[in-house]
Structures are given as structure tokens and as C-alpha cells.
Amino acid sequence: MKKLIIINGPNLNLLGKREPQIYGSLTFIEFFDTIKSKYESFTIEHFQSNIEGEIIDKIQEVGFSYHGIILNAAAYTHTSVGIGDAVAAIETPVVEVHISNTFKREGFRHHSYVAPHAKGVILGFGLQSYELAIQSFIPS
């Protein structure tokens, strides 16, 4: 069975509470439970941290043995050379995901240190962005 992991960065533990007009009212755990049951052909794990180094450690830990990483580095997307370098250093394909359309937001959110090293980028479809990323790992 293919192993995927969703790695979420800072403040995504507040989904369901934080700015519901942007991020919706569903918690990530509620959403995660539905996608795990919907995509039973995958083993899907989830990791969340507000700490940049922990995110880098997790990318390095799974980056040579998992079939795919779905990464929402959140604000670190736009600031962390280290996370971008970690994605560049591993073999596992990474799909960068964002819940909101970052190009409709502040200018500093228009740059990603992850995107140049990612298999693809999906943004602006709410939590469905994660599902689209999962689907990108289904062989056609």
C-alpha cells in the first residue's frame, strides 16, 4: 500500500476556528478522517507543527521511504529557505498545497521557496486542495 503523509505548518492546527471566511469551519482532523476513509488504497498520515525545524526533520525522515508528501508549509512557504532546501534534498515527490488562493492575498504570499522543488502546486480550493493532491498520486 502506498504511504502518503500530509505535513501542515504553523497555525493549521487552528482550522475550524481561525478565520473561517478564508479557511472554513471544519477542523483538519474532521477533514482528515473523511479523506482517510475515502482513499483507503493509501496509508495516509498527518503531521502538524508550528516549528520550522520539526517540519524539516519530518520531511527528511519520510523523504526517502514514502510515496508522496503533501506539504502545506503555511507561512513558512514564503519565508523558509530551509524547508525549500529540505524538499530539494529528498527523493519523495512533494505536492505543495494551500487552502486559500495565495495570489489573492498579500504580496509576500506570492513567492514560494517550496514550489521550485515540488511535483506541483495546488491552491485556492479550500480543504479540497488536499484531495486534489492525493489524487495526483493515483496512477492514471
ABEGO torsion letter per residue (X at the ends): XBBBBBBBBBGAAABGABGAAAAEABBAAAAAAAAAAABAABBBBBBBBABAAAAAAAAAAAAAABABBBBBAEAAAAABAAAAAAAAABABBBBBBBABBAAABBAAAABBAAAAABABBBBGAEAAAAAAAAAAABBX
